[in-house]
Amino acid sequence: MSTHHAILFISGAGLPAWIWDDVQQLLDRSHHVSVAARPTRLAGAGLRDYAEAAIGSAPSGRFAVVAHSAGGVIGTEVARLAPERVSALLAVTAVIPKPRGSFLSAMPAPNRWVLGTVMRLAGTRPPNAAIRRGLAHGLDAQTTDRIIADFATESRGLYHDTIARHSWNGRRGYVFTDRDRELPMAVQRRSAQRLGPDWTDRLDTGHVPMIENPDALADSIAEFLAADPGPHLPGVDTQGSTCADHVV
């Protein structure tokens, strides 16, 4: 790659920074890469706290956001708070709500009602069996055990806080994962349509392609960053709203 980019990775909910290690090593030769930090105090933290922590750990100057899963909600808020610094947003099987919507509202019914009730009664950390069955599908047993051991409990604000409407003109891309048991393809498609991507790709992986196939994801990221921006799609809001329907 002849063009150098600064990249901020935003992990999905609960996932540790090391999930990006292999992709980061593959991209480090051509790009300045960092992983978003979580808020220092998670108790009572809201979506804005997550976004501000991410911005605080971003490379200096302008940077591209690569957001995974629930990190898509944080990534859109980062673009809203620092539009002059975010050059591009690549969503990797990520949740993109409607404006004034939340992570939970982006889930199909009745899943969002069940998730809301479970979080209220049992907290935001899913049972180990659910992690093995969904998020870690496609990974070996050792890696799955490591994810479970390092899985973090997030603030309820990450899932419940709504995003605002704000215009942002940076490039957008979406990476679909075909064997994803955590975020069904229908939800991925709706999220991508809300984002209004200039560029898309598909990977034959489960929900964590950065672990299952880091070479393929690194290639996708590099291709997205190198692609000709072309014309921006009309009528797209930063926070995932499209004024016209976009076919993905």
Secondary structure, DSSP 8 states (H G I E B T S, - for coil): --S-EEEEEE--TT--GGGGHHHHHHHTTTEEEEE----S--TT--HHHHHHHHHHTS-SS-EEEEEETTHHHHHHHHHHH-TTTEEEEEEES-----TT--TGGGS-TTHHHHHHHHHHHH-S---HHHIIIIITTTS-HHHHHHHHHH-----THHHH---------SEEEEEEETT-SSS-HHHHHHHHHHH--SEEEEESS-S-HHHH-HHHHHHHHHHHHHS---S--TTB-TTS-BSS----
